[in-house]
Amino acid sequence: MATHLLAFSVNNFTCRFTQAASANPVRFRTCSQSANVRETGFAAEKAPQVLEFLDNLLKVSLPLEKIDQLVVDDFPTEDHSTKDLGLVVYHSKQILQREDGPMTRSKSQALQRIAHGTAHMWFGNLLGIDWWSDLWLTEGLTSYFETLAMDHLQPGMGRRLKLRNRETSFMYESEVGGVSLVSFWPLASPEVEKHLYQKATALIGMVNGFLGNATFYDGLQRHLWQNSFASSTPDLFWRSLQLASERESVLIKNWDVRSVMDTWTRKSGYPLVTVVRNGNNVILMQGNALNRSRTDLWWIPLTYIIDGETFPEDLKPRAWLTPHQSRQQLDEIVPHNQWILLNLRAVGYYRVNYDEHTWQLLGATLIDDFRSIHVLNRAQIVSDILFLWKQELVSWSTAFSVLRYIIDEDEYEPLMALVVGVTNGLWGISPDSALSIAKWLGIAGRWYAEFISYTFDKFVVRSPNQNSLDYPD
């Protein structure tokens, strides 16, 4: 194994013993000072469950007989945990919880740390990296599978984490536009480093989406088998996924995984896809969302549905925008009175701007029956329309027609998107602060809806001029 993964602990701790019922049973020792041992019960119970889920999903067993979890009071790093092969060390403030009782916010945060630490056993420990500039790949894989494990043990939480990663990365991209975060990672500030991992997580989800689960896991499993206890690179990882794609189908594709992903990992920023209706035809155009003077083009997997169609289970693209074309006409005919919705479940790392008529149709559907649109797409619509309004790409009256449904919204994700979209940058509020406000409101429970109503009333309904692009007083 890599020498930097070797760790020793000399302690006088008391331990609890549990075991994962995986294909290769792994014993867990969860150890702390004797005064805290009762509150290690949550970590002792949940860590084996996370390992069982990931072991079954990845189908690559860890070469470990035991994993030690240590809970310490004094921690030297800001991360509040370390992940060595067979050893995870947590800060007591972040992890001590009783196993009984309801799932509280603090327990949910502890579970997320446990899921992250356990996923690192595969990504970063079993599978290493060739150089530190590639750290975003193992961190992205770790956080992506952390999200899946969270959703397995706490249904619905993974959905929130996926959206939070995407929205947070979008916000940080807008603050550091112009810097290639992959190429300049060694020089990046801690804030950019955090953003980099969130973007990597979102991109891993997009790869999973356009390849499909069968191909993605085939390539990932083979990559783990072939590179265990060795260093890997993004190019090797894309190659493994490409071979899996070729095994899946004999049809020749006009793209390969590495070429697609290089357009996302070797440049900063992200695309804006613009929808234009020409009669019953739909034309899509791409450009840089943060700097319209730049000529960057991406390989963009396009998922979409037309009004009246059922949301599909898989997220394989129906079409692509490529670096060789800035615009493309879709094959489908879309009647004038029907909308088209792009980027299903917000799996793609891009924003969408529709023509005025389509925005009005989507706004009317949200008012009539907002649940007919997937919750992650509702959150995406709210996030995108606020971004477009701030960028002066849509009028306030258009944004109003889309946002007015929000007073009836009862799911966390669209409400979070509204709070983050309104507060970020307003009065000098930072991305971290905007997310903190949204998280706090979610904790506040019954006060959340009241704040949304107040925010909507102050910033939307009372706008003195619905055609104005300025913030209302």
C-alpha positions as CSV (number, residue, x, y, z in Angstrom):
1,M,0.0,0.0,0.0
2,A,1.0,3.6,-0.4
3,T,3.4,4.7,2.5
4,H,1.4,7.8,3.3
5,L,-1.5,5.6,4.3
6,L,0.4,3.9,7.1
7,A,-0.8,5.1,10.5
8,F,-0.3,4.1,14.2
9,S,-2.4,4.9,17.2
10,V,-1.2,4.5,20.8
11,N,-4.1,5.0,23.1
12,N,-5.9,4.0,26.3
13,F,-9.3,3.8,24.6
14,T,-12.4,1.6,25.2
15,C,-13.9,0.0,22.2
16,R,-17.2,-1.3,20.9
17,F,-17.2,-4.2,18.5
18,T,-19.5,-4.6,15.4
19,Q,-19.2,-6.4,12.1
20,A,-20.3,-5.9,8.5
21,A,-22.3,-8.7,7.0
22,S,-20.5,-8.3,3.6
23,A,-19.2,-10.9,1.3
24,N,-15.8,-10.5,3.0
25,P,-16.9,-9.9,6.7
26,V,-15.1,-6.9,8.2
27,R,-14.9,-6.3,12.0
28,F,-15.2,-2.8,13.3
29,R,-13.7,-1.5,16.4
30,T,-15.0,1.9,17.4
31,C,-12.9,3.3,20.2
32,S,-12.9,6.4,22.4
33,Q,-12.2,7.6,25.9
34,S,-14.2,5.5,28.3
35,A,-16.4,8.4,29.3
36,N,-17.6,8.7,25.7
37,V,-18.0,5.0,24.8
38,R,-21.8,5.0,25.1
39,E,-22.0,7.8,22.5
40,T,-19.9,5.8,20.0
41,G,-22.9,3.6,19.4
42,F,-24.2,5.4,16.4
43,A,-20.9,5.2,14.5
44,A,-20.4,1.6,15.6
45,E,-23.8,0.7,14.2
46,K,-23.8,2.8,11.0
47,A,-20.3,2.2,9.6
48,P,-20.9,-1.6,9.0
49,Q,-24.2,-0.7,7.2
50,V,-22.4,1.8,4.9
51,L,-19.6,-0.8,4.2
52,E,-22.2,-3.5,3.4
53,F,-24.0,-1.2,0.9
54,L,-20.8,-0.1,-0.8
55,D,-19.4,-3.6,-0.9
56,N,-22.5,-4.8,-2.6
57,L,-22.7,-1.9,-5.0
58,L,-19.0,-1.9,-6.0
59,K,-18.5,-5.7,-5.9
60,V,-14.9,-5.2,-5.0
61,S,-14.2,-6.4,-1.5
62,L,-11.7,-4.6,0.7
63,P,-8.6,-6.6,1.7
64,L,-9.2,-5.9,5.3
65,E,-10.1,-8.1,8.3
66,K,-10.9,-5.0,10.5
67,I,-11.5,-1.3,10.4
68,D,-10.8,0.9,13.4
69,Q,-12.7,4.0,14.1
70,L,-11.1,6.3,16.6
71,V,-12.9,9.2,18.3
72,V,-10.5,11.9,19.6
73,D,-11.1,15.3,21.3
74,D,-8.1,17.2,19.9
75,F,-7.8,17.2,16.1
76,P,-5.0,18.9,14.2
77,T,-6.7,19.5,10.8
78,E,-9.8,21.5,9.7
79,D,-11.2,18.4,8.0
80,H,-12.0,16.8,11.5
81,S,-11.3,13.3,10.2
82,T,-8.5,11.3,8.6
83,K,-8.9,8.2,6.4
84,D,-6.1,5.7,6.3
85,L,-6.4,2.1,5.1
86,G,-8.3,0.3,7.8
87,L,-8.4,3.4,10.1
88,V,-10.7,6.4,10.3
89,V,-10.1,9.1,13.0
90,Y,-13.0,11.4,13.9
91,H,-13.3,14.5,16.0
92,S,-15.5,13.8,19.0
93,K,-17.7,16.9,18.4
94,Q,-18.5,15.6,14.9
95,I,-19.3,12.0,15.6
96,L,-20.5,11.2,19.1
97,Q,-24.1,10.2,19.0
98,R,-26.3,7.6,20.7
99,E,-27.7,4.9,18.4
100,D,-31.2,5.2,19.9
101,G,-33.7,8.0,19.2
102,P,-34.7,9.8,16.0
103,M,-32.5,10.8,13.1
104,T,-31.6,14.4,14.1
105,R,-29.6,16.9,12.1
106,S,-26.4,16.2,14.1
107,K,-26.9,12.5,13.5
108,S,-27.4,13.1,9.8
109,Q,-24.1,15.1,9.7
110,A,-22.3,12.3,11.6
111,L,-23.7,9.7,9.2
112,Q,-22.4,11.8,6.2
113,R,-18.9,11.8,7.8
114,I,-19.1,8.0,8.4
115,A,-20.1,7.4,4.8
116,H,-17.3,9.7,3.5
117,G,-14.7,8.0,5.6
118,T,-15.9,4.5,4.6
119,A,-16.0,5.3,0.9
120,H,-12.4,6.5,1.1
121,M,-11.4,2.9,1.9
122,W,-12.0,2.2,-1.9
123,F,-11.2,5.6,-3.3
124,G,-7.9,7.1,-2.1
125,N,-6.8,4.0,-0.1
126,L,-7.4,0.9,-2.3
127,L,-7.3,3.0,-5.4
128,G,-4.5,5.6,-5.2
129,I,-3.5,8.6,-7.4
130,D,-0.5,9.2,-9.6
131,W,0.0,12.8,-8.4
132,W,-1.7,15.2,-6.0
133,S,-3.2,17.2,-8.9
134,D,-5.4,14.2,-9.5
135,L,-6.9,14.3,-6.0
136,W,-10.1,15.7,-7.3
137,L,-10.9,12.3,-9.0
138,T,-10.7,10.2,-5.8
139,E,-12.4,12.9,-3.8
140,G,-15.2,13.2,-6.4
141,L,-15.7,9.4,-6.4
142,T,-15.7,9.3,-2.6
143,S,-18.3,12.1,-2.3
144,Y,-20.4,10.6,-5.0
145,F,-20.6,7.2,-3.3
146,E,-21.0,8.9,0.1
147,T,-24.2,10.5,-1.4
148,L,-25.5,7.1,-2.6
149,A,-24.8,5.5,0.8
150,M,-26.6,8.4,2.5
151,D,-29.6,8.0,0.3
152,H,-29.7,4.2,1.0
153,L,-29.6,4.7,4.8
154,Q,-31.6,7.9,4.9
155,P,-33.9,8.0,1.8
156,G,-34.1,11.5,0.2
157,M,-30.9,12.8,1.8
158,G,-28.8,11.8,-1.2
159,R,-31.0,13.9,-3.5
160,R,-30.3,17.0,-1.3
161,L,-26.6,16.4,-1.3
162,K,-26.4,16.0,-5.1
163,L,-28.2,19.3,-5.5
164,R,-26.2,21.0,-2.8
165,N,-22.9,19.9,-4.5
166,R,-24.1,21.2,-7.8
167,E,-25.4,24.6,-6.6
168,T,-22.4,25.2,-4.4
169,S,-20.0,24.5,-7.2
170,F,-21.9,26.8,-9.5
171,M,-21.6,29.6,-6.9
172,Y,-17.9,29.1,-6.5
173,E,-17.3,29.0,-10.2
174,S,-19.0,32.4,-10.6
175,E,-16.6,33.8,-8.0
176,V,-13.4,32.4,-9.4
177,G,-14.3,32.5,-13.1
178,G,-11.3,32.5,-15.4
179,V,-9.0,30.2,-13.4
180,S,-8.6,26.6,-14.5
181,L,-9.2,24.9,-11.2
182,V,-7.9,21.5,-12.4
183,S,-4.6,22.8,-13.8
184,F,-4.0,25.3,-11.0
185,W,-5.1,23.0,-8.1
186,P,-1.8,23.1,-6.2
187,L,-2.0,26.9,-6.1
188,A,-5.7,27.1,-5.2
189,S,-7.1,28.6,-2.0
190,P,-9.0,26.4,0.5
191,E,-12.3,27.7,-0.8
192,V,-11.4,26.8,-4.4
193,E,-10.2,23.4,-3.2
194,K,-13.6,22.7,-1.6
195,H,-15.4,23.8,-4.7
196,L,-13.2,21.6,-6.9
197,Y,-14.3,18.5,-5.0
198,Q,-18.0,19.5,-5.3
199,K,-17.6,20.0,-9.0
200,A,-15.9,16.6,-9.4
201,T,-18.8,15.0,-7.5
202,A,-21.3,16.6,-9.9
203,L,-19.2,15.5,-12.9
204,I,-19.0,11.9,-11.7
205,G,-22.8,11.9,-11.4
206,M,-23.1,13.2,-15.0
207,V,-20.8,10.4,-16.3
208,N,-22.9,7.8,-14.5
209,G,-25.9,9.4,-16.1
210,F,-24.8,9.4,-19.8
211,L,-23.2,6.0,-19.6
212,G,-26.0,4.3,-17.6
213,N,-25.5,2.3,-14.4
214,A,-24.6,-1.0,-16.1
215,T,-21.7,0.5,-18.1
216,F,-20.5,2.9,-15.4
217,Y,-20.3,0.1,-12.7
218,D,-18.7,-2.3,-15.2
219,G,-16.0,0.2,-16.0
220,L,-15.5,1.3,-12.3
221,Q,-15.3,-2.3,-11.0
222,R,-12.7,-3.3,-13.6
223,H,-10.7,-0.2,-12.9
224,L,-10.7,-1.0,-9.2
225,W,-9.7,-4.6,-9.8
226,Q,-6.8,-3.7,-12.2
227,N,-5.5,-0.7,-10.1
228,S,-5.9,-1.8,-6.5
229,F,-2.8,-0.9,-4.5
230,A,-1.5,1.1,-7.4
231,S,-1.7,4.7,-8.6
232,S,-4.3,5.8,-11.2
233,T,-4.9,8.8,-13.3
234,P,-8.1,10.4,-14.8
235,D,-7.0,9.2,-18.2
236,L,-6.8,5.6,-17.0
237,F,-10.2,5.9,-15.4
238,W,-11.8,7.4,-18.5
239,R,-10.2,4.5,-20.5
240,S,-11.8,1.9,-18.2
241,L,-15.2,3.5,-18.7
242,Q,-14.6,3.7,-22.4
243,L,-13.9,0.0,-22.7
244,A,-17.0,-0.7,-20.7
245,S,-19.0,1.4,-23.1
246,E,-17.5,-0.5,-26.0
247,R,-18.4,-3.8,-24.4
248,E,-22.0,-2.7,-23.9
249,S,-22.7,-1.9,-27.5
250,V,-21.3,-2.8,-30.9
251,L,-22.6,0.4,-32.3
252,I,-19.9,3.0,-32.9
253,K,-20.4,6.2,-31.0
254,N,-19.3,9.5,-32.2
255,W,-17.7,10.3,-28.8
256,D,-15.4,8.7,-26.3
257,V,-15.4,9.2,-22.6
258,R,-12.0,10.9,-22.4
259,S,-12.8,13.4,-25.1
260,V,-16.1,14.2,-23.4
261,M,-14.7,14.7,-19.9
262,D,-11.6,16.6,-21.0
263,T,-13.9,19.4,-22.1
264,W,-15.2,19.5,-18.5
265,T,-12.0,18.9,-16.4
266,R,-9.5,20.9,-18.3
267,K,-11.2,24.3,-18.2
268,S,-13.1,26.4,-15.7
269,G,-16.7,27.5,-15.9
270,Y,-19.7,25.6,-17.3
271,P,-22.1,25.9,-20.2
272,L,-25.4,27.6,-20.7
273,V,-27.7,25.8,-23.2
274,T,-30.2,28.1,-24.8
275,V,-33.4,26.8,-26.3
276,V,-34.9,28.5,-29.3
277,R,-38.3,27.6,-30.9
278,N,-38.7,27.9,-34.6
279,G,-42.2,26.9,-35.3
280,N,-42.4,23.3,-34.1
281,N,-38.7,22.8,-34.3
282,V,-36.3,23.2,-31.4
283,I,-32.8,24.6,-31.8
284,L,-30.2,24.3,-29.0
285,M,-27.2,26.5,-28.7
286,Q,-24.3,26.4,-26.2
287,G,-22.0,29.0,-24.7
288,N,-20.0,29.9,-21.6
289,A,-22.5,30.7,-18.8
290,L,-20.2,33.0,-16.9
291,N,-18.4,34.8,-19.7
292,R,-20.3,35.3,-22.9
293,S,-17.2,36.6,-24.7
294,R,-15.4,33.3,-24.4
295,T,-15.7,30.7,-27.1
296,D,-15.5,27.5,-24.9
297,L,-17.5,24.6,-26.2
298,W,-18.3,21.3,-24.4
299,W,-19.5,17.8,-25.1
300,I,-22.9,18.2,-23.5
301,P,-25.2,15.1,-22.9
302,L,-28.7,16.3,-23.5
303,T,-31.6,14.7,-21.6
304,Y,-35.0,16.1,-22.1
305,I,-38.7,15.3,-22.2
306,I,-41.6,16.9,-24.1
307,D,-44.8,17.9,-22.4
308,G,-47.0,14.8,-22.0
309,E,-44.1,12.3,-21.9
310,T,-43.2,10.3,-18.8
311,F,-40.0,11.0,-16.9
312,P,-37.6,8.2,-17.9
313,E,-35.9,6.0,-15.3
314,D,-32.4,6.2,-16.9
315,L,-30.5,9.4,-17.8
316,K,-28.9,8.4,-21.1
317,P,-28.8,11.3,-23.5
318,R,-31.2,11.6,-26.4
319,A,-28.8,14.0,-28.2
320,W,-25.4,15.7,-27.8
321,L,-24.0,19.2,-28.2
322,T,-20.4,18.9,-29.2
323,P,-17.3,21.2,-29.4
324,H,-17.6,21.0,-33.1
325,Q,-21.0,22.7,-33.2
326,S,-22.4,25.5,-31.1
327,R,-26.0,24.8,-32.2
328,Q,-28.1,21.8,-33.1
329,Q,-31.7,21.2,-34.2
330,L,-33.4,18.3,-32.4
331,D,-35.1,15.6,-34.4
332,E,-38.3,15.8,-32.3
333,I,-41.2,18.0,-33.3
334,V,-42.5,20.0,-30.3
335,P,-46.1,21.5,-30.8
336,H,-46.5,25.2,-30.1
337,N,-48.6,24.5,-27.0
338,Q,-46.2,22.0,-25.4
339,W,-43.0,22.7,-23.4
340,I,-39.7,20.9,-23.6
341,L,-37.7,20.4,-20.4
342,L,-33.9,19.8,-20.5
343,N,-31.4,18.3,-18.1
344,L,-33.6,15.7,-16.4
345,R,-33.0,15.4,-12.6
346,A,-30.4,18.1,-13.0
347,V,-27.7,15.5,-13.7
348,G,-25.9,17.6,-16.2
349,Y,-23.5,20.3,-15.0
350,Y,-25.0,23.1,-17.1
351,R,-27.7,25.7,-16.9
352,V,-30.7,26.1,-19.4
353,N,-32.4,29.2,-20.8
354,Y,-35.6,28.8,-22.7
355,D,-37.3,31.1,-25.1
356,E,-40.0,33.3,-23.6
357,H,-42.9,31.1,-24.8
358,T,-41.4,27.9,-23.2
359,W,-40.8,29.8,-19.9
360,Q,-44.4,30.8,-19.9
361,L,-45.6,27.2,-20.5
362,L,-43.3,25.9,-17.8
363,G,-44.5,28.6,-15.4
364,A,-48.2,27.7,-16.1
365,T,-47.5,24.0,-15.5
366,L,-45.8,24.7,-12.2
367,I,-48.9,26.7,-11.1
368,D,-51.3,24.1,-12.2
369,D,-49.5,20.9,-11.0
370,F,-45.9,21.5,-9.9
371,R,-45.5,17.8,-8.8
372,S,-45.8,16.8,-12.5
373,I,-42.2,18.0,-12.8
374,H,-39.5,16.1,-10.9
375,V,-38.4,17.9,-7.7
376,L,-34.8,18.2,-8.8
377,N,-35.9,19.8,-12.1
378,R,-38.1,22.2,-10.1
379,A,-35.0,23.1,-8.1
380,Q,-33.0,23.5,-11.3
381,I,-35.6,25.7,-12.8
382,V,-35.7,28.0,-9.8
383,S,-31.9,28.2,-9.7
384,D,-31.5,28.8,-13.4
385,I,-34.2,31.5,-13.6
386,L,-32.7,33.5,-10.7
387,F,-29.2,33.2,-12.3
388,L,-30.5,34.3,-15.7
389,W,-32.3,37.2,-14.2
390,K,-29.1,38.4,-12.4
391,Q,-27.2,38.0,-15.7
392,E,-29.9,40.1,-17.4
393,L,-30.8,37.3,-19.8
394,V,-34.5,37.2,-18.8
395,S,-36.9,39.9,-17.7
396,W,-38.3,40.2,-14.2
397,S,-41.8,39.5,-15.5
398,T,-40.5,36.2,-16.9
399,A,-38.8,35.2,-13.7
400,F,-41.9,36.2,-11.8
401,S,-44.1,33.9,-14.0
402,V,-41.9,31.0,-13.2
403,L,-41.2,31.7,-9.5
404,R,-44.7,32.5,-8.4
405,Y,-45.6,28.8,-7.8
406,I,-43.0,28.6,-5.0
407,I,-45.5,29.6,-2.3
408,D,-47.1,26.2,-2.7
409,E,-43.8,24.3,-2.9
410,D,-43.3,21.8,-0.1
411,E,-40.0,20.1,-1.0
412,Y,-36.7,21.1,0.4
413,E,-34.7,21.3,-2.8
414,P,-36.6,24.0,-4.7
415,L,-36.9,26.0,-1.5
416,M,-33.2,25.8,-0.9
417,A,-32.6,26.8,-4.5
418,L,-34.7,29.9,-4.0
419,V,-33.1,31.0,-0.8
420,V,-29.6,30.4,-2.2
421,G,-30.4,32.1,-5.5
422,V,-31.9,35.2,-3.8
423,T,-29.3,35.6,-0.9
424,N,-26.0,34.7,-2.7
425,G,-24.3,37.9,-3.6
426,L,-27.0,40.1,-2.0
427,W,-25.7,42.5,0.7
428,G,-22.3,40.9,0.2
429,I,-23.5,37.4,1.3
430,S,-21.0,34.7,0.3
431,P,-21.8,31.2,-1.2
432,D,-21.1,29.6,2.2
433,S,-23.4,32.0,4.0
434,A,-26.2,31.6,1.4
435,L,-26.0,27.8,1.9
436,S,-25.9,28.2,5.7
437,I,-29.1,30.3,5.6
438,A,-30.8,27.6,3.5
439,K,-29.7,24.9,5.9
440,W,-30.7,26.9,8.9
441,L,-34.2,27.4,7.5
442,G,-34.5,23.7,6.7
443,I,-33.7,23.0,10.4
444,A,-36.2,25.6,11.5
445,G,-39.0,23.5,10.1
446,R,-42.3,25.4,10.3
447,W,-40.5,28.7,10.0
448,Y,-39.2,27.7,6.6
449,A,-42.5,28.2,4.8
450,E,-43.0,31.5,6.5
451,F,-39.6,32.8,5.5
452,I,-40.2,31.7,1.9
453,S,-43.5,33.5,1.9
454,Y,-41.8,36.6,3.3
455,T,-38.9,36.4,0.8
456,F,-41.3,35.8,-2.1
457,D,-43.5,38.7,-1.0
458,K,-40.6,41.1,-0.6
459,F,-38.5,40.3,-3.6
460,V,-41.1,39.2,-6.1
461,V,-44.7,40.2,-5.5
462,R,-43.9,43.8,-4.4
463,S,-41.6,44.5,-7.3
464,P,-42.6,48.0,-8.4
465,N,-41.8,47.2,-12.0
466,Q,-42.0,43.6,-13.3
467,N,-40.0,44.5,-16.3
468,S,-37.1,45.8,-14.2
469,L,-33.9,43.8,-13.9
470,D,-33.0,45.6,-10.7
471,Y,-33.6,44.2,-7.2
472,P,-36.8,45.7,-5.8
473,D,-36.5,47.9,-2.7
